[in-house]
Amino acid sequence: MSSSFPSSRSSGQTSGETSAGPGPAQHEVARLDPGLYIVSTPIGNLRDITLRALDTLAAVDEVLAEDTRVARKLLDAHGLHAKVSPYHDHNGAERRPGLIERLRDGARLALISDAGTPLVSDPGWKLVHEARKAGVRIVPVPGASAMLAGLVASGLASDRFMFCGFLPPKTGPRKRAAEELKTVPSTLIFYEGGSRLAASIADLAEILGPKRDCVVARELTKLFEEVRSGTLEELAAHYEANGAPKGEIVVLVGPPEVKAAEAGDIDAALTDAMQRLPMKAAANEVADVFGLSKRDLYQRALQLKNG
């Protein structure tokens, strides 16, 4: 049966509308080294920002923001008066050459997204890629991340996990994407919109298996934060019956159950995998599925290949 738990938070720290505190803070305006600073911002609660991030945003020449209105709200809440300009998917190709030139000339620029860590299902990776090729120093300023917040709240295995971004919006491509992830021996993490949530979980249940563990983490760090757990089958039924939920959503799916290793099954899996993949890759895939030694599976693959 699925279950849902709201989070307990202290008064004054429950909403994305939360102010930074009783008044604007004073932040160190140190002279930063030239470079591109990748600054993580809160995913909801405005207090979830690091002191280093505030100092960096106060000291850079300009802040590049996915949405300048969202950025200005954050900066105003913390008493910062940085220059802000838009950088997003629609203007990135036009802006990148000029930004790279400025960075090579010694500019200090900060890149932020609307929420969380830039480049994680957000625009920006092309700028970082081209800046690094141009010899520009890239400085990460870590902080909030929805996928990590969802993972640590989920109770699912966290020793190995794979971030998969957004699934395709249509059923056919979505099922094909899920098929590629079926045997990955890790917790899978997706971002999803409320309007597609029920259909996406139903497709995952069909391809990955209805009994796979699943957690839906919604509105993390905000007033209506909710973490609901169950099987893929149970959660697909819940969201189909209750309609599309509001807010930002992280979907987490537990790793597949490790199959009992039987010689015949292993050989059949190796034979099938070697028809699709190079021998080493085939051995690694089957080793992951059965939880066995990759070296041993490679030796067995050699034996099968050589008859």
Secondary structure, DSSP 8 states (H G I E B T S, - for coil): --EEEE----TT-SSTT--SSSS----------SEEEEE-B-SS-TT---HHHHHHHHHSSEEEESSHHHHHHHHHHTT----EEE-STTTHHHHHHHHHHHHHTT-EEEEE-SSBSTTSSSTTHHHHHHHHHTT--EEEE----HHHHHHHHH-S--SSEEEEEE--SSHHHHHHHHHHHTT--SEEEEEE-GGGHHHHHHHHHHHH-TTSEEEEEESTTSTT-EEEEEEHHHHHHHHHHH----S-EEEEE---------HHHHHHHHHHHHHHS-HHHHHHHHHHHHT--HHHHHHHHHHHHT-
